[in-house]
Amino acid sequence: MKKGAVVVVASGAALAGILLAKKAQSSESPQEREARRADKRREMFEKMRAHMESMPEDFPPLVMFNNVAAIRENTDRILELLETDRSHTEESDAPTSA
């Protein structure tokens, strides 16, 4: 085996060990981690929106960005509708006591 390959394998194992130790030290739950990541994505999206608003109206990336923003709004609306529909279905399926 080549010396360089051994170093890469050893380095990969060390990195994996460090990552596992760091993950074990993390005190946040998976839900908190996902919420933090969602906040970062939302923040990035808002920064991009502010940058795009300074561009001319016919600037191609701005048109594309507006389309993505519209798709995102529609997706959020659809998810809300599905959630309310699911809660209504669960309520109607619940047995009623007489």
C-alpha positions as CSV (number, residue, x, y, z in Angstrom):
1,M,0.0,0.0,0.0
2,K,1.2,3.5,-0.7
3,K,2.2,5.8,2.1
4,G,-0.2,8.5,0.9
5,A,-3.2,6.2,0.9
6,V,-2.5,5.2,4.5
7,V,-2.4,8.8,5.6
8,V,-5.7,9.6,3.8
9,V,-7.4,6.6,5.5
10,A,-6.0,7.5,8.9
11,S,-7.0,11.1,8.4
12,G,-10.5,10.1,7.3
13,A,-10.8,7.9,10.4
14,A,-9.6,10.7,12.6
15,L,-12.1,13.2,11.0
16,A,-14.9,10.7,11.5
17,G,-14.0,10.3,15.1
18,I,-13.9,14.1,15.6
19,L,-17.3,14.6,13.9
20,L,-18.9,11.8,16.0
21,A,-17.5,13.3,19.2
22,K,-18.7,16.8,18.2
23,K,-22.2,15.4,17.4
24,A,-22.3,13.6,20.8
25,Q,-21.4,16.9,22.5
26,S,-24.2,18.8,20.8
27,S,-26.9,19.6,23.4
28,E,-29.6,20.6,20.8
29,S,-32.3,18.2,19.7
30,P,-32.8,17.3,16.1
31,Q,-35.9,19.6,16.0
32,E,-33.8,22.5,17.4
33,R,-31.1,21.8,14.9
34,E,-33.5,21.7,12.0
35,A,-35.2,24.9,13.2
36,R,-31.7,26.6,13.4
37,R,-31.0,25.5,9.8
38,A,-34.4,26.7,8.6
39,D,-33.7,30.1,10.2
40,K,-30.4,30.3,8.4
41,R,-32.0,29.4,5.1
42,R,-34.7,31.9,5.6
43,E,-32.1,34.6,6.5
44,M,-30.1,33.8,3.3
45,F,-33.3,34.0,1.2
46,E,-34.2,37.4,2.7
47,K,-30.7,38.7,2.0
48,M,-30.9,37.5,-1.5
49,R,-34.4,39.1,-1.9
50,A,-33.0,42.5,-0.7
51,H,-30.1,42.2,-3.2
52,M,-32.5,41.3,-6.0
53,E,-34.8,44.2,-5.3
54,S,-32.0,46.6,-6.2
55,M,-31.7,45.0,-9.7
56,P,-33.6,46.2,-12.8
57,E,-37.0,44.6,-13.3
58,D,-36.0,42.8,-16.5
59,F,-32.8,41.4,-15.0
60,P,-33.0,37.6,-15.8
61,P,-31.9,36.4,-12.3
62,L,-34.5,38.7,-10.8
63,V,-37.2,37.1,-12.9
64,M,-36.0,33.7,-11.9
65,F,-35.8,34.7,-8.3
66,N,-39.4,36.1,-8.4
67,N,-40.6,32.8,-9.8
68,V,-38.8,30.8,-7.1
69,A,-40.3,33.1,-4.4
70,A,-43.8,32.6,-5.9
71,I,-43.3,28.8,-5.9
72,R,-42.2,29.0,-2.3
73,E,-45.3,30.9,-1.3
74,N,-47.5,28.5,-3.1
75,T,-45.8,25.5,-1.4
76,D,-46.3,27.1,2.0
77,R,-50.0,27.7,1.2
78,I,-50.4,24.1,0.0
79,L,-48.7,22.7,3.1
80,E,-51.0,24.8,5.3
81,L,-54.1,23.6,3.5
82,L,-52.9,19.9,3.8
83,E,-52.3,20.4,7.5
84,T,-55.8,21.8,8.1
85,D,-57.4,19.1,5.9
86,R,-55.5,16.4,7.9
87,S,-56.7,17.9,11.2
88,H,-60.3,18.0,10.0
89,T,-60.1,14.4,8.8
90,E,-58.7,13.3,12.1
91,E,-61.5,15.1,13.9
92,S,-64.2,13.5,11.8
93,D,-62.6,10.0,12.2
94,A,-62.6,10.3,16.0
95,P,-65.3,8.1,17.6
96,T,-68.1,10.1,19.3
97,S,-69.5,8.9,22.6
98,A,-73.2,9.0,23.1
